[in-house]
Amino acid sequence: MSSYRRATVTDTGWWGPDVQEVQLEFEDGSAGRGLVLGELVGDVGAGDEVIANTTAVELGLGSGGFHFIVWNLTRLTLDTPSTGHIMKLRYTPMQLNVEAVEERLGPAGGMPEDLSCALGGMPVVSGTLHSQLLAVALAYKDALPGGRLVYIMTDGGSLPLNFSKTVRFLVDEGYIDSTMTCGHAFGGEFEAVNIFGALVAAREVCGADAAVVIMGPGIVGTGFAVGFTGMEQATVINAAGSMGGRPIAIARIMFGDARERHIGLSHHTVSALKYGACRPATVPVPKMTGEKRKRVWSQIERSGIEETHRVLEVDGEGVLELIRRSGYKPTVMGRTPSEEPEFFMAAGAAGYAAAQTDDRR
C-alpha cells in the first residue's frame, strides 16, 4: 500500500528549475523533507497544507530521503500552461499533456517511410545508470568540442528530468546541447513518445551529432537476471542499429559493490547485451591491470557477448581528470570516482568512442 500523509510546509527553497525543496511538519509533529514538482502541482509557500506521498522514505528506498508533494490543499484548483495533446503519466491522476516532437516528423516533416538509414551513422551511447551521464558528456566534448550532444532521458528511473542536478550542470556548462524526455519521462526541452522517435528527432530536430540515452536517477532492480529497468539498454541498441545509427554500449564495471553480481562486469551489462540486444554494439572497456583486468575479461569471455558485439579495450583514465577539473562531484551508489574509477572510466570511454568517426581506432 502507498502512504499519503498531511503536512504543513514550514520552509521552502529551490532544488532546481520548477522543483521546490520544502521542509514539512506532519500532523504527529514529526518533520521531513519534500520535493514539489511545479509542472504537476504548482508552487507551494510556507504555511500551506499539503498531501505528501511518503512511501519511498518509509520503505527506505533511494529517493534521497524526500517525500513527494501530491497536492497543495491551500489551492483548490490549478491550471498549468501546456500545449499538445499527447498524454504522459497516462490514466493516472497526475497525467499531463505535452507536444510530442514526433509530430514534427510526420507526413508534413518530409521523413521517408523507410527509416532504416534515418540516423545516418549517428553515434548513440546507451547506459544503465544515471551516474554514467557526466563522464560520457565530458569525454565527448573533450574529444569533439564542436559536436552537438543530445541527452535523451528514458523512463527507466526518475520521470521528471528536473530532478537531476547532473543534467542541470551539464546543460548550464554547455556539455549537453539539448535534452529530450521519452516514454513517460517528462520535462525535457523536447518530449518524445518513444525511443525510436526520440533518436530520429535528436538528429532531425535537434541537429545532434551524437546522442546519449540513459535513464534518470534511480534504476529499478530485483536481483533477477533480466528484472531491472537497465534492460532498456538493449532496446536503445536495437533502435539505433535498426535505423542506421552506431550503437555504443557503456559497460557497467565496478569493484566497490558488496553484491557479487555487480563486481567487475555487472550482470546488468551482460543481460542487456546477451539477452536483449539483437543488433551489434561497440562496447568500450577501459584498460585495467592485474586481477581487475583478469576478472573483467574472463567475464566477457564467459558471457559470450563478443559473438554479437565488438568489445574494445581503450584508455579511459583521462576522464577522471576531466571530472576533477569540472568541479562536479559525482557518485555512484555513494562512491566517488576515486573509490570506483573503473565505473567512470568505462562511461568516459563510451563518450570518447562516440566522438570518433571510426570507433575501430
C-alpha positions, 0 to 999 in steps of 0.5 A, spaced: 500 500 500 502 507 498 502 512 504 499 519 503 500 523 509 498 531 511 503 536 512 504 543 513 510 546 509 514 550 514 520 552 509 521 552 502 527 553 497 529 551 490 532 544 488 532 546 481 528 549 475 520 548 477 522 543 483 521 546 490 525 543 496 520 544 502 521 542 509 514 539 512 511 538 519 506 532 519 500 532 523 504 527 529 509 533 529 514 529 526 518 533 520 521 531 513 523 533 507 519 534 500 520 535 493 514 539 489 514 538 482 511 545 479 509 542 472 504 537 476 502 541 482 504 548 482 508 552 487 507 551 494 509 557 500 510 556 507 504 555 511 500 551 506 497 544 507 499 539 503 498 531 501 505 528 501 506 521 498 511 518 503 512 511 501 519 511 498 522 514 505 518 509 509 520 503 505 527 506 505 528 506 498 533 511 494 529 517 493 534 521 497 530 521 503 524 526 500 517 525 500 513 527 494 508 533 494 501 530 491 497 536 492 497 543 495 490 543 499 491 551 500 489 551 492 483 548 490 484 548 483 490 549 478 491 550 471 498 549 468 500 552 461 501 546 456 500 545 449 499 538 445 495 533 446 499 527 447 498 524 454 504 522 459 503 519 466 497 516 462 490 514 466 493 516 472 491 522 476 497 526 475 497 525 467 499 531 463 499 533 456 505 535 452 507 536 444 510 530 442 516 532 437 514 526 433 509 530 430 514 534 427 516 528 423 510 526 420 507 526 413 508 534 413 516 533 416 518 530 409 521 523 413 521 517 408 517 511 410 523 507 410 527 509 416 532 504 416 538 509 414 534 515 418 540 516 423 545 516 418 551 513 422 549 517 428 553 515 434 548 513 440 551 511 447 546 507 451 547 506 459 544 503 465 545 508 470 544 515 471 551 516 474 554 514 467 551 521 464 557 526 466 563 522 464 560 520 457 558 528 456 565 530 458 569 525 454 565 527 448 566 534 448 573 533 450 574 529 444 569 533 439 568 540 442 564 542 436 559 536 436 552 537 438 550 532 444 543 530 445 541 527 452 535 523 451 532 521 458 528 514 458 523 512 463 527 507 466 528 511 473 526 518 475 520 521 470 521 528 471 528 530 468 528 536 473 530 532 478 537 531 476 542 536 478 547 532 473 543 534 467 542 541 470 550 542 470 551 539 464 546 543 460 548 550 464 556 548 462 554 547 455 556 539 455 549 537 453 546 541 447 539 539 448 535 534 452 529 530 450 524 526 455 521 519 452 516 514 454 513 517 460 519 521 462 517 528 462 520 535 462 525 535 457 526 541 452 523 536 447 518 530 449 518 524 445 513 518 445 518 513 444 525 511 443 525 510 436 522 517 435 526 520 440 533 518 436 530 520 429 528 527 432 535 528 436 538 528 429 532 531 425 530 536 430 535 537 434 541 537 429 545 532 434 551 529 432 551 524 437 546 522 442 546 519 449 540 515 452 540 513 459 535 513 464 534 518 470 536 517 477 534 511 480 534 504 476 529 499 478 532 492 480 530 485 483 536 481 483 533 477 477 537 476 471 533 480 466 528 484 472 531 491 472 529 497 468 537 497 465 534 492 460 532 498 456 539 498 454 538 493 449 532 496 446 536 503 445 541 498 441 536 495 437 533 502 435 539 505 433 542 499 429 535 498 426 535 505 423 542 506 421 545 509 427 552 506 431 550 503 437 555 504 443 554 500 449 557 503 456 559 497 460 557 497 467 564 495 471 565 496 478 569 493 484 566 497 490 559 493 490 558 488 496 553 484 491 557 479 487 553 480 481 555 487 480 563 486 481 567 487 475 562 486 469 555 487 472 550 482 470 546 488 468 551 489 462 551 482 460 543 481 460 542 487 456 547 485 451 546 477 451 539 477 452 536 483 449 540 486 444 539 483 437 543 488 433 551 489 434 554 494 439 561 497 440 562 496 447 568 500 450 572 497 456 577 501 459 584 498 460 585 495 467 591 491 470 592 485 474 586 481 477 581 487 475 583 486 468 583 478 469 576 478 472 573 483 467 575 479 461 574 472 463 567 475 464 566 477 457 569 471 455 564 467 459 558 471 457 559 470 450 557 477 448 563 478 443 559 473 438 554 479 437 558 485 439 565 488 438 568 489 445 574 494 445 579 495 450 581 503 450 584 508 455 579 511 459 583 514 465 583 521 462 576 522 464 577 522 471 581 528 470 576 531 466 571 530 472 576 533 477 577 539 473 569 540 472 568 541 479 562 536 479 562 531 484 559 525 482 557 518 485 555 512 484 551 508 489 555 513 494 562 512 491 566 517 488 570 516 482 576 515 486 573 509 490 570 506 483 574 509 477 573 503 473 565 505 473 567 512 470 572 510 466 568 505 462 562 511 461 568 516 459 570 511 454 563 510 451 563 518 450 570 518 447 568 512 442 562 516 440 566 522 438 570 518 433 568 517 426 571 510 426 570 507 433 575 501 430 581 506 432 
